[in-house]
Structure formats: C-alpha cells, structure tokens
Amino acid sequence: HHRGTMAPRVHAGAASIYCRGPLLAAVQEARLFDDSKTFVDLPMRSDPADVAHAFAHLEPGAAREELADFVALHFFPSPDAALEPCSPPDATDAPPVAEMLPRGPAREWALALNRLWPELTCHTSESALSQPQRTSLLPRAHPVVVPGGRFRESYYWDSYWIVLGLLACGMRTTAAGVVHNLLDDVRRFGYVPNGGRVYYLGRSQPPLLTDMVAAVWAGGAGGNEAWDWAEIERALPALDQELAWWASERAVPASPPPLMVASPCPRPHRDGAASSPATGGAAAVNHDRSARGAVVGEEVGRAPSLAHLSRFSSADESPRPEAFREDTATSASAAHPGRARADLRAAAESGWDFSSRWLRNAPSVC
C-alpha cells in the first residue's frame, strides 16, 4: 500500500507551533492536558501563521479557560485526525512463527500478538499528506506500525524490533514499507529522527537502519517482495549518509589509555626455553608496526588517537515539547538548567526510556 514515491516535505511552520514559541509555553504551563504530549500531537484547523496571528491577539496572560477555548477553536480535538487505520495487506491468521511453536499457551500467546498488527498499523491521512504544515506528524509514503497507546507515531529503534516481528509473521511487504519510510527520512533530513513527529527532529536513536535493511533483504520471499541487489544498491547511499551524520554530528575523539600488560609476555629462546623481557613488571607497547601490521615494542606508551566515539548528544537546551512540563520541573533545581534539558534530550536519543535505571540509588527503589 504505497502512498506516493516520497513523503511530502514537512512545512517549517509546523515547528513554530509545536516545537517553540509563546503558544506552546502558554498551553503547557496552563496544564490544559494531563499529558504534555497531547497538545503537540493535535492537528491544526488552519495554517501555522494564521494560528500564531490569532494567538498574538489574545490578551497577555490569558486565563486558562480562554486558552482552552482557543485550542478548541484552532486545533482538532484528537491526534488521530492525522492518521488513519489500515489493514496490512500481508497479515495472516497463521503466521510462520506460530506454526513453529508447540500447541498450547506459547502458540496462543504468539497468535494473540499477531492479531495486534492490524490494530497498530496506520497510514498518514489524506489531509495530513496534502497539508503537512498543519500537523506535527511527519508524513509517510508507506504504512507505519506504531507502539500504541499515547505513542501514535513511528519510532526509530522500536522499528527494528517491529521489523523482526513482521518478518517472523511472514509480513515482508509491511516490513519493507517500514524500512522504506526510514530510508526516506535519511534522504530528507540526513538521519533518522527519534520518531515520526516534527518535535523529534534534531535527535535520533540507536542507528539500526542498516540492520533493518539486512533483515528485510534476508527475509525476502521472491517476486516483488524480495529485496534483490538492485534494492540494496538503492538503499546504500542513504545508509552511508546516516553513517556520515553520526560521524559528523555525534562523534568525539577518543584517546585510548596506555596499553598495559598485567604480566610480561614470555619470549621464547631459540633453545625452546621461555624468558621474560628484561624490564619486568607491567609492560606496554610503543606502537612501532612491523611489516605484518602487528604492534611491537616494550616501552610504556599510549595508543594512537585514531578512534572516534559516536555518542548520544544534544545542543538544544529547550524543554522537549512532548515533555515540556516534566523537563521544566526536572531542570528547575539544576545548577545549569539549560544543560540539564540538553542532557534529557541526549538521554532520550539513547532510546532507553526513563525509569529507575536512571536513579543514583535505583536498588533502593521499591
């Protein structure tokens, strides 16, 4: 179920409403919604410039009721207006993975999970495709499989596990579409965003796109569903582009520590007996290289600083729009609130959801 050769260009105006500005701050600080994510997922009824112009005519410090009336007038009441459910064309009641399991609870559990695919698969609505500037959703050319609940959009590294699950259920067409959407992201943005919303632009997640391409290629079933070498060749430039983004935007030099050897390595004599280096104790190498490329030498030294480490990072010190109140509260007591908010964004880029794993005394939490 392909919906165009390329998802439409996201209008920059959407970010002026959903990612920054006085309207975002006013609505979030007024707590119009229990969840900070709700507001930034609501599609607009008109263009961003018109919404911003109307908001500018509200009295400064408008009451909560006025803000609620404004949002009701200028935004649709449900985030689902930008998405439409769709049935995966390759869904089956008898997935291959279930047939491999013995009859009983394990197979029934697998079949129950398989029945969730139609509930979690959706595509961008026609209105969002034609007017992408009115929604925070990043339009997609192919159907997406969402995590569900409050998460009504695709996520980068979640998609890896989704692709493996789809392939295990024989849903190769849907799996290929999920991967094509992410390849389109790289071609548009230079990287895969954290998730399929404009407020996720600027940060990514663990780069598993190459693994997804390999999985879909290995899981091809012939005909139009198979990813042959021509398909792989079309994907390679995007994979190279993503790698270049991580190398340029997230890499830092990494100097390895001195190479210490806990105990000297015995040096064999010609008569077969072994002896240790005369220096004794801990030894290190000086990094002279033999013709075979081996590191040789016995003097204490430091490995050459040739490595670069790509790490999760962010220079954006504003609150995350989807967690505006939470980030504001968390950073309020920090010595450097802006840096704390940037660290929250970097932590979100890691893909690890916030839980007790982030607490200093996590074992003491009941």
Summary of the structure (lengths in Angstrom):
residues: 366
radius of gyration: 26.3
end to end distance: 47.0
largest distance: 94.9
contacts: 1026
relative contact order: 0.11
helix: 46%
strand: 10%
